[in-house]
Amino acid sequence: MLKPSSFKPNSYEPTPATGLVAYFSMEIAINPRMPTYSGGLGMLAGDTLRSAADLGTPMVAFTLAHRKGYFRQMLDAEGIQTEDAQPWRIEDFCTEEAPRVTVTVENRVVALRAWRYEVVGRSGHILPIYLLDADLAENSDWDRRLTDHLYGGDANYRLQQEILLGMGGVRMAHALGLPLNVFHMNEGHAALLTLALLEAQLGGGPLGQVTETDIEAVRRKCVFTTHTPVPAGHDRFSLEQARRILGAERTERLESMGCCHEGLLNMTYVALRFSRYCNGVALKHGEVSQAMFPEYKVDAITNGVHGPTWVSEPFADLFDRHIPSWRRDHLYLRNAIAIPADELLEAHARTKETLLAEVASRTGLVLNPKVLTLGFARRAATYKRANLLFHDPERLQRIAQAAGGLQILYAGKAHPQDEPGKALIHGVIERAKQYSGTDLRVVYLENYDWNLGAALTAGVDVWVNTPRRPYEASGTSGMKAAMNGVPSLSILDGWWIEGCIEGVTGWAIEDGVDDAAEAESLYAKLEDAVTPSFADQGRWARVMQTTIAHNGSFFNTNRMVKQYIRNAYYPYDLVAAPSMVAEAVSTN
């Protein structure tokens, strides 16, 4: 699936007439050994590119090198999180490109180089990812560190990184001679690419001379995906910061073009102003985003996951035997309804055994493979309500006792500056201690990453998600679980509104007026639906079959990339990229 950059391209050769889609993302989960991602946004970006490579899509991607990674999480016995850097050697995975480009940051000239990583699709198609790197001798010590830490430092550091990604990425693409005709901004971090395009449109002339015709020329090239309905999740910078770091003329021009909101330079508004197409990442999120930005048209393309990356080995073997075309076309997973129940249960038993072995290796705790095991793993943000399960701790314990035992596996990092998120982790771990010696076992696994996420989503029996509505834009971990026949027990928000068929693909936690009401629904579903179904393994196997058939076949990035091609990249003129559109629309 992923091979080092020594592999030579052997498929699509772009021409100026067809061009390439350029995908810009601050984080991309490229390889499990490259800590270039923090969570769901990066995982979605990586899965998007893997599917695009599988489909033969003429696309390239740009991100930053993140030489020190995001961070390694360490949890002590009290549940207190500390962090450490994750240094890695970029030259072990990537090939350095020859061109150098410069950008201006705070009146300093910062030089950039690019490292190329090649994603190899199932038919051999090469999709290059360019990692921009400021660690060059000609830069100051400070500037050399600008591509070190993903989401590190303060707002000043963040804005400087966004200049490097957006403006530096466009200039690097030009230096590499890439024929780009669509620029996809995956979240607002990349929005300043539009400024680089505008300046190129003006031929280096003063921004004060920009016209609506110039703006429209940029808009025709740009599409934008917004990922968060949380206002704080949209990057905003003070005008003082913008003038100092980005430059007074650029800031003034962006302000005059409606890119500021509430006295702040807002990267979401920059992206919206210069994009011809914008989408949210689930149908509900599209509605929420439309209400947030009523002056712009916001569409929706629901996220997915890359099946071959997240389907566990036992299930991949099972699908290869019974649904041999699934890797080429995930719609064939609809045939999971006919996979023999005993084979499904055996495959899941193997994935669960692998997961529990990992838990034992990390913690020394030996869990029971016969006991119903819930999984809850995601970024430790307060709106995700990791503690909702413990709203009534005595009732949860009674449910565990009646079920013959219950095991709950937690994982997730809190951002180093998110003290409430850290407190949430501490609270879960303290609660876990109180259940020691009972029928309820609660384990918090440290340093949630790609490999642990794959083990959890495939190996637990039920995936739980309890966000406060409507703050879950999409969520993809439950999709990964569904690929492995694991049903969800979740709040009706994000993707689960589309994916929930009650008792068929999982169970909905009903909307309530407050946490207490939603916790009541959660407990009722555990008592009345989940535990009785699990006790009848024949019935449970049917739920696994329908979970794969309904949700695994749809919530994947092969379908998602096709929707981007049809609706965002080339919605009107299929002649613009005939080979890409014809292949991607007709095949998987």
Secondary structure, 3 states (H helix, E strand, C coil): CECCCCCCCCCCCCCCCCCEEEEECCCCCCCCCCCCCCCHHHHHHHHHHHHHHHCCCCEEEEEECCCCECCEEEECCCCCEEEECCCCCHHHCCEECCCCEEEEECCEEEEEEEEEEEEECCCCCEEEEEEEECCCCCCCHHHHCCCCECCCCCHHHHHHHHHHHHHHHHHHHHHCCCCEEEEEEECHHHCCHHHHHHHHHCCCCCHHHCCHHHHHHHHCCEEEECCCCCHHHCCEEEHHHHHHHHCHHHHHHHHHCCCEECCEEEHHHHHHHCCCEEEECCHHHHHHHHHHCCCCCCEECCCCECHHHHCCHHHHHHHHHHCCCCCCCHHHHHHHHHCCHHHHHHHHHHHHHHHHHHHHHHHCCCCCCCCEEEEEECCCCHHHCCCHHHCCHHHHHHHHHHCCCEEEEEECCCCCCCHHHHHHHHHHHHHHHHCCCCCEEEEEECCCCHHHHHHHHHHCCEEEECCCCCCCCCCCHHHHHHHCCCCEEEECCCCHHHHCCECCCEEEECCCCCHHHHHHHHHHHHHHHHHHHHHCHHHHHHHHHHHHHHHHCCCEHHHHHHHHHHHHHCCCCHHHCHHHHHHHHHCC
